[in-house]
Amino acid sequence: MELTQYNEPPSNKDADPALGFLTRKETEVKLPRPTRVKNKTPAPLQITAEQILREARERQEAEIRPPKQKITDAEELAEYRLRKRKEYEDLIRRVRWNTSVWVKYAQWEESQKDFPRARSIWERALEVDYTNATLWLKYTEMEMKNKFVNHARNVWDRAVSLLPRIDQLWYKYIHMEEMLGNIAGARQVFERWMTWEPDHHGWAAYIKFELRYGEIERARSIYDRYVECHPGDKAWIRYAKFEVKNGDISRARQCYERAMEQLGEDGQTEELFVAFAQFEERCKEPERARVIYKYALDHIPKGKAETLYQKFVQFEKQYGDREGIENVVVGKKRFQYEEEVKKNPLNYDSWFDYARLEESVGDKEKVREVYERAIANIPPAEQKRYWQRYIYLWINYALYEELEAEDYDRTRDVFKACLSIIPHSKFTFSKIWIMAAQFEIRQKDLKAARTILGNAIGRAPKDKIFKTYIEIELQLGNINRCRTLYEKYLEWSPANCYAWSKYAELERSLGETERGRSIFEIAIAQPLLDMPELLWKGYIEFEISEGEHDRTRQLYERLLDRTKHLKVWVSYAKFEAAVQLEEEARADEEGREPDMAKAAEQAEERARRTRIAGTFN
């Protein structure tokens, strides 16, 4: 099998073959035919991968390393030093700002024990970049390693003078003096450092230094300067823990009390109160700790006191009674509800839960505060669907004042405020009007109840308001007022068949048949009705109940003039059948022969109507 290999030229058509590229001519290269393995049986001598790697390592040649230069006399040494210095100087001229080159150069001179030259290189490097702390650290390391203590002190002194804000330089300087046993010198360096007001770590290092040598009073004086330099909760807590560790409980308590006075309400933090309370708890003073916790919970914002609540709950579970534990649990729930209403003031469900929690506690002022805060969050849009949950806040508020607080004047004020805030020109809530009127009735102030319902009808009439008002007057026996209300009801909604039917039913119950019949006549004469079939049905039943069969037939005929619906025919036929049965039963009771001709005529008329009704089936 022959394989043909093509070497394509570059994209340039005029490529020169002398440059190693081929022209567009194709060059055929015949490759040897690959051999095929015919015998696939395992070899008698098996070779493992481990053996192959071992042999490869054994046959590997020795590592090629540059030959070591052996210097035998001073002349060769001078030549070697001259050559290396020239290399470093050339390199520095090229990369002057590269710190590592300076460091290597100086360290090489140090290895040659030429310390003046090494110092010269370090000084030259510092002239290039004296703000580089690494150069100062390497420089002093060289001096200390070779026991040039005074040189090292000079370098450290210059370093901390030029770069006083780099704490590592101060730490190294102090460590050197302490290792040399120069405690007074180390203290002096600390004092120089403290004038720059370092962070908490610097002051802590100074205090630990004094404590290592048993200088308690010096450490206490440093703490006094520390809390003045950093007037925060962290410094005061450390100061108090220092006093506790030294066994002076009264001084520790004074530290916390001084912190409270000097920091004020703005500087008092959750961590400070927790530390103070836990300190009193460890001192077996649970009452003092409880007072601290309660004071903290009253003065720290709810969003910043989550850990404080957890610690207080743990404290009460350990030291408190059942009432105290319940108060803590309520406080924790109160905190959760505060967070929820803070995130979304329009979440009325959270306000409901919050108010219910306060009602279970029984503090009237807090309950009223929650309700007042809740009702202050008026829905942003004047659309009824946004106001539905909001109105129930007012309802619950009014019910609480009436039933739980028994403050009837506040209940009346709540209803008035609620009715004044609703935009009645766009929508209203009949429930509020009715509840306000029923409250006045319970207070035996019928005039006020009528005033409320009258205002409701005048400002925002609704079916439910009319029905409730009519029912109240009907229970009181004020028939004329009921008639007046029905007239206003029908003036407002003349198409309301329910109102017409109830008005006529009222007159019938009073024995005013003609008035009831007149009302039905006026009703069916209306050009537009919402449910005319119910009105006609009521009128027909009215006449049937009065025993006016002829009038009933006339109504059916008038109704059939308006509609030919099947149900009307069926109802008409059933009425005639019922009338016939009634007449036959009456005739049997009187014991007389019925008028056969008249009966036959009526039966024929009924059969005709039944056949007509059957055609619609």
Buried (B, 14 or more C-beta within 10 A) or exposed (E): EEEEEEEEBEEEEEBEEEEEEBEEEEEEEEEEEEEEEEEEEEEEEEEEEEEEEEEEEEEEEEEEEEEEEEEEEEEEEEEEBEEBBEEBEEBBEEEEEEBEBBBBBBBBBBEBEBBEBBBEBBBBBBEBEBEBBBBBBBBBBBBBEBEBBEBBBEBBEBBBEEBBEBBEBBBBBBEBBBEBEBBEBBBEBBEBBBEEEBEBEBBBBBBEBBBEEEBEEBBBEBBEEBBEBBEBBBBBBBBBBBBBEBEBBEBBBBBBEBBBEEBEEEBBBBBBBBBBBBBBBEBEBBEBBBEBBBBBBEEBEBEEBBEBBEBBBEBBEEBBEEEBBBBBEBBBBBBBBBEBBEEEBBBBEBBBBBBBBBBEBEEBEBBBEBBEBBBEBEBEEEEBEEBEBBBBBBBBBBBBBBEEBEBBEBBBEBBEEBBEEBEBEEEBBBBBBBBBBBBBBEBEBEEBBBBBBBBBBEEBBBBEBBBBBBEBBBEEEBBEBBBEBBEBBBEBBBBBBBBBBBBBBBBBEEEBBEBBBEBBEBBBEBEEBEEBBBBBBBBBEBBBEBEBBEBBBEBBEEBBEEEEEEEBBBBBBEBBEEBBEEBEEEBEEEEEEEEEEEBEEBEEEBEEBBEBBEEEE
